[in-house]
């Protein structure tokens, strides 16, 4: 019998598979992909170019012991990550942990239109 964390991971994998069928920036799943990458990479902003298979990530400057300058936008760090298979890349971003599970449940409820909690009650439908 699967525990709740395994069920959430399985449902996220299914949602990722479903979301990678029609890859366009206008797709309803573009924001899902962005949110998952933002969370995984701890980025401030993410852009995905499906045509060139490149993920652009923007973060604030690397943290150090000095006070954070909120107006240091010109010192932001930009990175580009290329991928060969978006579905596998997204699935590779799934992690275990309490905070991750909470985030994944939120994503499932929002993007998968789940109407009931993901708890195994032992009753099959």
N, C-alpha and C positions, 0 to 999 in steps of 0.2 A: 504494500500500500504506500502510495506516495505521500510525502508530507506537503504542507502548504507551499514551502519554498520551491520544491520541485515542480509543483503545479504551476506556479507563477512563471518559473523559467520556461516550462514547456509552452505555456500560453504566449509568452513573449516571442519565442521562436516561431510559433505559428503566425503571429501578427507580423513579424519581420518578413516571413516568406510571402504572406499576402500583400504586404506593402511594396514588395519589390517587383510585382507583376508589371505595372505601368509606371515607368520611371520618367516623370516630367516634373519640371519645377512648379507646374500648376497642379500637380497631383495633391490630393488631400493628405497624402502621407509624407510630403516634403517636410512639413513642420514636425512630424514624428521623427523622421531621420535626423533633422537638425537638433531636436531636443535630446535624442539619445546620444549623439556625438558631443553636444555641449556638456551633458552630464558626465560622460566618460572621460573626456579630455579636460574637464573643468575649464571650459572656454567661455569667454564673454560673448563671442559671436561665431557663427559657423555658416559657411556657404558651401553648397554641394553642386558641383558641375557634373551632371550625369554623362554628358557627351565626352568630356575629356577624362572622366573617372578621377577627379581631384577634389579633395575636401580641403577647404581653406579655413584655418582656425586663427582667431585673434584673441590674445590674452593681454592682460596688463603686463607691465614690465616685470621681470623676475623679482620676487620678493627678497629683501635683505633686511638687515637690522635697523636701517634708517627709517625715519617716519615716511609713511606713504603719502606721496604727492598726488592728490586726486586730479590735478590738472595736467598731469604728465602724459597726455594722450599721445604726444609725438614719440614717446618712448615705448609704445606698445610693441608686443612681439607678435609677429605673423608667421605662421607655419603652413606648409602645404603637405598634405598626405595623399598619396596616390593609392588606388586600390584596383584590383583586377576583378573582384566579385563583390558587389555591394552587400548582397545578402550575407555572405560569409563574414565580411568585415563587421557588419552590424551585430551578428550573432557573437562575434569575438569580443564585442564590447560588454556583453552581459557578465556581471560579476555577482558573487555571493556576498551577503551582508544585510544587516537590518535596514540601513538607509537605502540600499539598492532595492530591496524588496518593496519598500514603501513607495519609492519612485516608480518602479515597474507596475505596481498595482494602479497607481494614478494614471500611468500611460495606457494601461489596458482599459481602464474605465472610460477614458476619454476617447481613445482611437479605436477601440474594439467594440464600443457600445455594449459593454457588459452590463446586464441589468440586475444581476445578483452577485453576492460575494463569492470569491473564489475559495470557498471552504468546502472540503470534502465532508459531507454529512453522512456518507455511507449509503445514501439512497440514490439509486441510479434512475435517470429519467427515461 
